[in-house]
Amino acid sequence: MQLALADAGTGAIVRLERISEEGELDMDALAYLDGHRFTPGSTATVASRAPDGTLVLDVDGATVALGPALARRLYVAPA
């Protein structure tokens, strides 16, 4: 079962399954995700959610913040 990362709850452990076609066309976003080692197949924990929808993930012991627009373009499954 895949869902948009934006819909994942705090504390959820997720695996990035795919990036939407729109997300794949955003080279800056892809570089950001790659630089933070959050690529398809990676596992992360949703550490927190800001009131504006920004998610903070724990990826291999490092944190990465994702805005709501990007989080809607990433599809995850429970890990």
C-alpha positions in Angstrom: 0.0 0.0 0.0 1.6 3.3 -1.1 0.6 6.7 0.1 1.9 10.2 -0.3 4.6 10.9 2.2 2.6 14.1 3.1 -0.1 11.7 4.5 2.3 9.7 6.7 1.9 10.2 10.5 4.5 11.3 12.9 6.5 8.3 14.1 5.8 6.3 10.9 8.7 4.3 9.5 8.4 4.4 5.7 10.3 3.2 2.7 10.4 5.5 -0.4 8.8 3.6 -3.2 8.6 6.1 -6.0 8.8 9.7 -7.0 6.0 11.2 -9.1 6.7 12.2 -12.7 6.4 15.8 -11.7 8.9 15.2 -8.9 11.3 13.5 -11.3 11.4 16.6 -13.4 12.5 18.8 -10.5 16.3 18.4 -10.7 16.9 20.6 -7.6 14.5 18.4 -5.5 16.2 15.2 -6.8 19.6 16.5 -6.0 18.4 17.5 -2.5 16.9 14.0 -1.9 20.0 12.3 -3.2 22.3 14.5 -1.1 20.3 13.4 2.0 20.3 9.8 0.9 16.5 9.6 0.6 16.2 7.8 -2.7 13.8 5.0 -3.7 14.4 2.0 -1.5 15.6 4.2 1.5 13.9 3.9 4.8 13.1 6.9 7.1 11.2 7.8 10.2 8.8 10.7 10.2 10.3 12.6 13.2 7.9 15.6 13.2 5.4 17.6 11.3 5.3 21.5 11.3 2.0 23.4 11.2 2.7 24.3 7.6 3.1 20.6 6.6 6.9 20.5 6.5 8.1 17.0 7.5 11.3 16.3 9.3 12.6 12.8 8.6 15.3 10.8 10.2 17.3 9.1 7.4 20.2 6.9 8.6 20.7 9.0 11.7 20.6 12.3 9.8 17.6 14.7 9.5 16.1 16.1 6.4 13.3 18.6 6.1 10.8 18.3 3.3 8.2 20.9 2.4 4.6 19.8 1.8 4.8 20.3 -2.0 7.7 17.8 -2.3 6.2 15.4 0.3 3.1 15.2 -1.9 5.3 14.0 -4.8 6.9 11.2 -2.9 5.1 7.9 -2.4 6.0 5.6 0.5 5.0 2.3 2.0 5.3 1.1 5.6 8.7 -0.3 6.2 
